[in-house]
Amino acid sequence: MKPTHIDQEQVNAYLGAGHWSRETMVDRYTSYSRDFPDKVACRDTETELTWQGLDQITTRIAANLIALGLRRDARALVQIPSSSREMVLRMALKKAGILGCFAPMQWRRRELTYTCDQIDPSIVFVLPGTMNEDQRLWLDETCADRTGLEFLASVSTAPSDGWVAWSDLADSIPDESAVGRIADRQFKFDEVSLITASSGTSSLAKLNEWPEGAQLCIGRATVERLGVREDDNIGMFAPMSGAAGVLVWVMSGATSCTYTFPSGFNAPDLLRLVEETRITVATTVPVILARLAQEDLGSFDLSSLRAIRVGTGVASLDAARQIESQTDCRVVVASGAMECPGFGHANFDEPAEQRLDGSTGLPLRGCRLRIDDDEGNELPAGQVGHVKVSAPFASSGYWNEPEATARVWTDGWYTTGDMGAVDEDGRLTLLGRAKEVINRSGHKILPIEVEQEIAKHPDVFQCAVVAAPDAEYGEVPWAFVQVRKGKSLSPKALVDVLRSEGLATYKIPARFIQLSEFPRVGGNKIDKKLLLDMAPAVEGARHG
């Protein structure tokens, strides 16, 4: 299908400017199979595939899906752990002309049912052994009633008759006529070929449609900024269903590096994987970066690791500096949204004092950035306002939601929902979500400002500040704090830190609540809405 809010004139403009090309990811993978047949394309704890092997297995799966009778532009809902099989399935779906929507493993019945309602899948891929009771209920009850759902597929052994097993697709020799149809079925450069899910803390996720040209564009721009080389071994230390994972995977459309998938995201296991497979570049999210920094890095051989890209959220600069002080690895911060990634990205070649200056760097090539006030007027450099972006690698709208698309895309500009400022050099500093700004009796408080001050205490591992209702002031800030292992911390000590840093009295949290672990959305972002729901059940202290 054609993109929702990108017309042919805009496509031609992207082509003319060199942002898009007529190549597709299938074209690129085919060239890798020809030019680097024996080079490892992807590996996990069970499987290792060369580029030639990847091309062969994806062709078999694509042809067998076509032979099942799945129509072009049919949708596939996929909920499986990140692994080589996910990379294989993503490319096989592109070859078969089937739109894949990859759901986070954390999603339960509510999110999965909503997604099914939106995309009306013809086939669902799962790994039955990893499903919890709620997910199995969704599969047994919700999916059973869907007339449009033709097949249930397992990426391992099929659990029962009537299922399509991975071996049915990957090992069976396909009919030659189905193989011959791939050339006409595979997605063209200007067609939507992927549906991604943006995580939200207050509502169900939005489903973003992605043109093939946009995926290749962001892949090339990220390779350029991160300095990725063909001989790099990329450690996928974040799920491919999320932005930090999928937006690094699309780099494979720009260079034939190797992708290595862990079996899980436990910090010591990830560091051992670097040792064992000689990973050179890793992609991760802030919470995993912080956990990596807590390990005894000197006890691991990390000499191969030259870069860690951390995206999708505000990274802990302390964690980044700690990693850099103990290794030869550089931490490269990035910011963006699933709707429009790359509106801030540090450069691998920048010195640490610039790369870790608290900003998220410059926009990637082709991206335009502006900061607006509440009335939509563009603000000068240095002033805080609403972040808006426009890029040739943006999503082309929300799937099957034209009204929601129109609310956030205006004249080619996407309103991110973030507050931020751009300095004279064009570097973006994010200051939190607009909807999270706390209004304390007319005084506006940016949670991130308070969080950064609390985080200066050496015993604080992570913190989050949220708006809590208050009878006198309307809203007041509450601080939720996770301390480092073996440490304890009093609210008075935190108040002393904030006062010593000169924080205005009205910004000091009215309550401090200590947690052993933060609730998260998709395993990454802190679920601030749930924090307030938890507050009455946890021990806290008020600041007078």
C-alpha positions in Angstrom: 0.0 0.0 0.0 1.0 3.6 -0.5 1.9 5.8 2.5 -0.9 7.8 4.2 0.5 11.3 4.2 3.4 11.2 1.8 2.3 11.9 -1.8 4.2 11.3 -5.0 5.5 14.9 -5.1 7.1 14.3 -1.7 8.5 11.0 -2.8 10.0 12.6 -5.8 11.5 15.3 -3.6 13.1 12.7 -1.4 14.5 10.9 -4.4 15.8 14.2 -5.9 17.6 15.2 -2.6 19.2 11.7 -2.4 17.4 10.8 0.9 15.5 7.9 -0.8 16.7 5.5 -3.5 14.7 3.0 -5.5 16.5 0.2 -3.8 14.8 -1.9 -1.1 16.1 -3.9 1.8 15.5 -7.0 -0.2 17.7 -5.6 -3.0 20.4 -4.9 -0.4 20.3 -8.4 1.2 20.4 -10.0 -2.3 23.5 -8.1 -3.1 25.1 -9.1 0.2 24.4 -12.8 -0.6 26.1 -12.3 -3.9 29.1 -10.3 -2.7 29.6 -11.7 0.8 28.1 -15.2 0.6 30.1 -16.7 3.5 30.1 -13.7 5.9 28.0 -14.2 9.0 24.8 -12.1 8.8 23.2 -13.0 12.1 23.7 -15.3 15.1 22.1 -16.2 18.4 22.7 -18.9 20.9 21.1 -21.5 18.6 21.7 -20.4 15.0 24.3 -18.8 12.8 23.4 -17.7 9.2 25.6 -16.4 6.5 24.3 -13.8 4.1 23.8 -16.5 1.5 22.1 -18.7 4.0 19.9 -15.9 5.1 18.9 -15.2 1.5 18.0 -18.8 0.9 15.9 -19.4 4.0 14.0 -16.1 3.6 13.2 -17.1 0.0 11.9 -20.5 1.2 9.7 -18.9 3.9 8.4 -16.2 1.6 7.5 -18.7 -1.1 5.8 -21.0 1.4 3.8 -18.2 2.8 2.7 -17.3 -0.7 1.8 -20.9 -1.3 -0.5 -20.9 1.8 -2.6 -18.4 -0.1 -1.8 -15.3 1.9 -2.6 -12.3 -0.3 -0.2 -9.4 -1.0 -0.5 -6.6 1.7 -1.9 -9.2 4.2 -0.9 -8.4 7.7 1.1 -10.6 10.1 1.1 -10.0 13.8 4.4 -11.3 15.4 5.2 -11.7 19.1 8.5 -13.5 19.5 11.7 -13.0 21.3 14.5 -11.1 19.5 16.7 -13.6 17.7 18.1 -14.6 14.3 14.6 -16.0 13.5 13.1 -12.5 13.9 15.6 -11.1 11.5 14.8 -14.0 9.1 11.0 -13.5 9.4 11.2 -9.7 8.9 13.0 -10.2 5.6 10.8 -13.1 4.5 7.7 -11.0 5.0 9.2 -8.2 2.9 9.9 -10.7 0.1 6.3 -12.1 0.3 4.7 -8.7 0.3 3.2 -9.3 3.8 3.1 -6.4 6.3 4.7 -7.4 9.6 3.7 -5.8 12.9 6.1 -6.9 15.6 4.7 -6.7 19.1 6.8 -6.3 22.3 7.0 -9.5 24.4 5.6 -7.5 27.4 2.2 -7.0 25.6 -0.8 -8.8 27.1 -4.3 -9.5 26.0 -5.5 -5.8 26.0 -2.7 -4.5 23.8 -2.7 -7.6 21.5 -6.5 -7.5 21.0 -6.3 -3.8 20.2 -3.6 -4.4 17.6 -5.6 -7.2 16.0 -8.6 -4.9 15.8 -6.4 -2.3 14.0 -4.5 -4.4 11.5 -6.8 -7.4 11.0 -4.0 -10.0 10.7 -4.2 -13.0 8.4 -1.5 -14.9 10.2 -0.1 -14.7 13.8 3.4 -15.8 14.7 4.2 -16.7 18.3 6.7 -18.9 20.3 4.2 -20.9 22.4 6.7 -21.8 25.1 7.3 -18.2 26.1 3.6 -17.2 26.4 2.1 -16.5 29.8 -1.4 -17.3 30.8 -2.9 -14.0 29.7 -1.3 -14.2 26.3 -2.5 -17.8 25.8 -6.0 -16.7 26.7 -5.8 -14.0 24.0 -4.7 -16.6 21.5 -7.3 -19.1 22.5 -10.3 -16.8 23.0 -9.8 -13.6 21.0 -8.0 -15.0 17.9 -10.4 -18.0 17.6 -13.3 -15.6 16.8 -11.5 -13.7 14.1 -12.8 -14.6 10.6 -9.9 -12.9 8.9 -7.3 -14.8 10.8 -6.3 -17.7 8.6 -3.2 -19.2 10.3 -1.5 -19.5 13.6 2.2 -20.1 13.2 4.9 -21.2 15.7 8.5 -20.2 15.3 9.4 -23.5 16.9 7.6 -26.9 16.9 3.9 -26.5 16.3 1.9 -27.2 19.5 -1.0 -28.9 17.8 -2.5 -29.9 14.5 -3.7 -26.9 12.5 -0.7 -24.8 13.3 2.0 -23.8 10.9 5.4 -24.8 12.3 8.7 -23.1 11.6 10.0 -26.2 9.9 7.0 -26.1 7.5 8.1 -22.7 6.3 11.9 -22.8 6.6 12.7 -26.4 5.6 10.1 -27.4 3.1 11.1 -27.0 -0.6 8.7 -24.5 -2.0 6.7 -24.7 -5.2 8.7 -23.1 -8.0 5.6 -21.1 -9.1 5.5 -19.5 -5.6 9.2 -18.7 -5.8 8.6 -17.1 -9.1 5.9 -14.8 -7.7 8.3 -13.2 -5.1 9.7 -10.7 -7.6 6.2 -9.2 -8.2 5.1 -9.5 -4.5 8.0 -8.0 -2.7 7.5 -4.4 -1.6 8.7 -1.5 -3.7 10.7 1.4 -2.4 7.7 3.7 -2.1 5.3 1.3 -0.4 4.6 0.7 3.3 6.4 -2.5 4.3 6.4 -2.5 8.1 4.1 -1.6 11.0 5.9 -0.6 14.2 4.4 0.1 17.7 5.2 3.2 19.7 5.0 2.6 23.5 2.8 4.9 25.6 2.2 5.2 29.3 -1.3 6.6 29.3 -3.0 4.8 26.4 -2.6 2.0 23.9 0.3 2.1 21.5 0.1 3.8 18.2 0.8 1.7 15.1 3.1 3.4 12.7 3.3 2.6 9.0 6.8 2.7 7.5 7.6 3.1 3.8 10.6 1.0 2.6 12.4 4.2 1.5 12.2 5.7 5.0 13.6 2.5 6.5 16.7 2.6 4.2 17.0 6.3 4.8 17.2 6.1 8.6 19.6 3.1 8.2 22.0 5.0 6.1 21.9 8.1 8.3 22.5 6.1 11.5 25.4 4.2 9.9 26.9 7.6 9.0 26.5 9.1 12.5 27.5 6.0 14.4 30.5 5.2 12.2 29.4 1.6 11.5 31.7 -0.4 9.3 31.1 -3.6 7.2 33.3 -5.6 9.6 31.3 -4.5 12.7 29.6 -7.1 14.9 26.4 -5.4 16.2 25.2 -6.6 19.6 21.4 -6.2 19.7 21.1 -5.4 23.5 17.5 -4.2 23.1 14.4 -5.9 21.6 13.9 -5.4 17.9 10.2 -4.7 18.6 11.2 -1.4 20.1 12.7 1.7 18.5 16.3 1.1 19.9 16.3 -2.3 18.3 14.5 -1.9 15.0 16.1 1.4 14.1 19.5 -0.2 14.4 18.5 -3.3 12.5 17.6 -1.2 9.5 21.3 -0.3 9.3 21.6 -3.7 7.6 20.1 -2.0 4.6 23.2 0.3 4.4 26.1 -2.1 5.3 26.6 -5.8 5.6 27.6 -6.0 9.2 26.9 -8.9 11.5 24.0 -9.0 14.0 24.4 -10.9 17.3 21.4 -11.6 19.5 21.6 -12.4 23.2 19.3 -14.9 24.9 18.2 -12.2 27.4 19.2 -8.8 28.7 20.9 -9.7 32.0 23.9 -7.3 32.2 26.6 -9.9 33.1 25.4 -12.2 30.3 25.6 -9.3 27.8 29.1 -8.5 28.9 30.1 -12.2 28.5 28.6 -12.2 25.0 30.9 -9.3 24.1 33.8 -11.4 25.2 32.7 -14.6 23.5 31.6 -13.2 20.1 33.8 -10.0 20.0 31.0 -7.5 19.6 32.2 -4.1 18.4 29.1 -2.0 18.6 26.1 -2.5 20.8 22.7 -0.9 20.8 20.7 -0.6 24.0 18.3 1.5 26.1 19.0 3.7 29.2 17.9 1.1 31.8 20.2 -1.6 30.4 23.1 0.9 30.1 22.7 1.8 33.8 22.8 -1.9 34.7 25.9 -2.5 32.6 27.6 0.4 34.4 26.9 -1.3 37.8 29.0 -4.3 36.8 32.7 -4.8 37.4 33.6 -4.0 33.9 37.3 -4.7 34.5 36.6 -8.4 35.0 35.4 -8.8 31.4 37.4 -8.6 28.2 35.7 -5.7 26.4 38.6 -4.8 24.2 36.6 -5.4 21.0 33.7 -3.0 22.0 34.2 0.5 20.6 30.7 1.9 20.8 27.4 1.6 22.7 24.5 3.4 21.1 21.8 4.2 23.7 18.5 5.5 22.4 14.7 6.1 23.0 15.2 7.9 26.3 17.4 10.2 28.4 20.5 8.2 29.3 22.3 8.5 32.6 25.4 10.5 31.9 26.9 9.1 35.1 26.5 5.6 33.7 27.9 6.6 30.3 30.9 8.3 31.9 31.5 5.3 34.2 31.6 2.9 31.2 33.9 5.2 29.3 36.3 5.6 32.3 36.7 1.8 32.6 36.7 0.8 28.9 37.9 2.0 25.5 34.2 2.1 24.4 32.4 5.3 23.5 28.8 5.9 24.5 26.7 7.5 21.7 23.4 8.9 22.9 20.4 9.2 20.5 16.8 10.5 20.8 13.7 10.1 18.7 10.3 8.6 18.5 9.0 5.6 16.7 7.0 8.1 14.6 10.1 10.1 13.7 13.5 8.9 14.9 16.8 10.6 14.7 15.9 14.1 15.8 19.0 14.0 18.0 22.0 11.8 17.7 25.6 12.3 19.0 28.5 11.6 16.7 30.9 8.8 17.4 33.8 11.0 16.5 32.9 13.8 18.9 35.0 14.2 22.1 33.4 13.0 25.3 32.9 16.5 26.6 30.7 17.2 23.6 29.2 13.8 23.1 28.1 13.6 26.7 27.2 17.2 27.3 23.6 16.5 28.3 22.2 17.1 24.9 21.2 14.3 22.5 23.3 15.8 19.7 22.4 17.1 16.2 19.5 15.8 14.1 20.5 13.1 11.6 21.1 14.1 8.0 17.9 15.2 6.3 16.0 16.0 9.5 14.7 19.4 10.3 14.0 20.5 13.9 12.1 23.4 15.5 11.0 24.5 18.9 7.6 26.1 19.2 5.7 28.0 21.9 2.2 27.1 23.0 0.7 29.1 20.1 2.8 27.4 17.5 5.3 30.2 17.0 9.0 29.1 16.4 11.2 30.1 19.3 14.8 31.3 19.1 17.8 29.2 20.2 18.1 28.4 23.9 14.4 28.8 24.7 12.3 25.9 25.9 9.3 24.8 24.0 7.5 22.0 22.1 9.8 19.9 19.8 8.7 19.4 16.2 10.5 17.5 13.5 10.3 16.8 9.8 12.4 14.1 8.2 12.6 11.8 5.1 12.9 8.8 7.5 9.8 9.5 9.5 6.8 7.2 9.7 4.1 8.0 7.2 1.3 8.1 9.7 -0.7 5.9 12.1 -2.1 2.7 10.6 -5.8 3.0 9.9 -6.1 6.2 12.0 -6.3 9.2 9.8 -7.7 11.5 12.5 -4.9 10.6 15.0 -2.4 11.1 12.2 -3.8 14.6 11.4 -3.6 15.6 15.1 0.2 15.2 15.3 1.3 15.8 11.6 0.8 19.3 10.2 2.3 20.5 7.0 4.9 17.7 7.2 5.9 18.5 10.8 5.5 15.9 13.5 4.7 17.2 17.0 6.7 14.9 19.3 5.1 15.7 22.6 8.5 16.5 24.0 9.7 19.7 25.6 13.2 20.8 24.7 15.6 23.5 23.6 18.1 23.8 20.7 21.4 25.7 21.3 23.1 28.0 18.8 24.9 25.0 17.3 21.7 23.1 16.6 22.1 20.5 19.4 18.9 19.3 21.0 18.4 19.0 24.8 15.2 17.1 25.8 13.5 18.3 29.0 10.7 15.8 29.4 7.2 15.2 27.9 4.9 18.1 27.6 2.1 16.2 29.3 4.4 15.5 32.3 5.1 19.2 33.1 4.0 19.9 36.7 1.9 23.0 37.3 2.3 23.9 41.0 -0.1 26.9 41.5 1.0 28.4 38.2 4.7 27.5 38.6 5.8 25.2 35.8 8.2 22.4 36.8 10.0 20.2 34.3 10.4 16.8 36.0 13.8 16.1 34.3 15.3 19.2 35.9 14.5 17.8 39.4 15.5 14.2 38.4 18.9 15.4 37.3 19.5 17.1 40.6 18.4 14.1 42.7 20.6 11.8 40.5 23.7 13.7 41.6 23.5 12.0 45.0 26.1 9.1 44.7 23.7 6.6 46.3 20.9 7.2 43.8 20.6 4.6 41.0 17.6 6.0 39.3 14.7 8.4 40.0 11.5 9.7 38.5 9.5 12.8 39.3 5.8 12.9 38.6 2.9 15.3 39.1 0.6 14.4 42.0 -2.7 16.0 42.8 -2.7 18.4 45.7 -5.7 20.2 47.3 -3.8 23.4 48.0 -1.5 23.8 45.0 -3.3 21.8 42.3 -0.2 19.7 41.5 3.0 19.0 43.4 6.1 17.0 42.4 6.6 13.5 44.0 9.9 11.8 43.6 10.3 8.0 43.3 13.8 6.9 44.0 15.7 3.6 43.5 19.0 3.5 45.5 22.1 1.6 44.6 22.6 -1.9 45.8 23.6 -2.0 49.5 22.8 1.7 50.0 20.0 3.5 51.9 19.0 7.1 51.7 16.8 9.5 53.7 14.4 12.0 52.2 16.2 14.7 54.3 19.5 13.8 52.5 17.8 14.3 49.1 16.3 17.6 50.2 19.7 18.8 51.3 21.1 17.9 47.9 18.4 19.8 46.1 18.8 22.9 48.3 22.6 22.8 48.0 22.3 22.9 44.2 20.1 26.0 44.5 16.9 24.4 43.3 13.9 26.6 43.8 11.8 25.7 46.9 8.6 25.1 44.9 10.5 22.5 42.7 11.5 20.4 45.7 9.3 17.3 45.8 6.6 17.2 48.4 7.1 13.5 48.9 9.9 11.0 48.4 9.1 7.3 47.8 11.7 4.6 47.7 11.3 1.7 45.3 13.3 -1.5 44.8 12.5 -1.5 41.0 10.6 0.8 38.7 7.6 -0.4 36.7 8.3 -0.1 33.0 6.5 0.1 29.6 7.9 -2.4 27.1 10.8 -3.1 29.5 12.3 0.3 28.9 10.5 3.5 29.8 9.4 4.1 33.4 5.6 3.9 33.7 5.0 7.2 35.5 1.2 6.7 35.5 1.6 3.4 37.3 3.9 5.1 39.9 1.1 7.2 41.2 -1.1 4.2 41.4 1.5 2.4 43.5 2.2 5.4 45.8 -0.4 4.6 48.5 1.0 1.1 48.8 4.6 2.0 49.3 6.4 3.7 52.2 7.0 7.4 51.6 7.9 10.5 53.4 6.7 14.1 52.9 8.9 17.1 52.8 7.5 19.8 54.9 
